[in-house]
Amino acid sequence: MAFAPLDPVLHNQLRLAVVSLLVGVESADFNYLLAHTGATRGNLSVQLNRLKAAGYINVKKTFRENYPNTSCSLTRKGLKAFETYVEVIKGYLDT
């Protein structure tokens, strides 16, 4: 029996954690994701860029009280990729 391939974008602990967090909210700012993933600022920034490049998240940069604010939200493509990833993982576990 052959196993279905795992999405290489989501098959990374931090990127999967970010997408998992975004599934449950309309959007989340950088500090929320930082606090809930335990990542470093630099690593989180790199992984957000990879998710954005894949079309899995939208990144909106604004200012809040004169401070930069980065907000992320899941795209339809990202939600579909996450749902597919979960189903494929279930297939691995059911064997």
Secondary structure, DSSP 8 states (H G I E B T S, - for coil): -------TTTSSHHHHHHHHHHHTSS-EEHHHHHHHH---HHHHHHHHHHHHHTTSEEEEEEEETTEEEEEEEE-HHHHHHHHHHHHHHHHHHT-
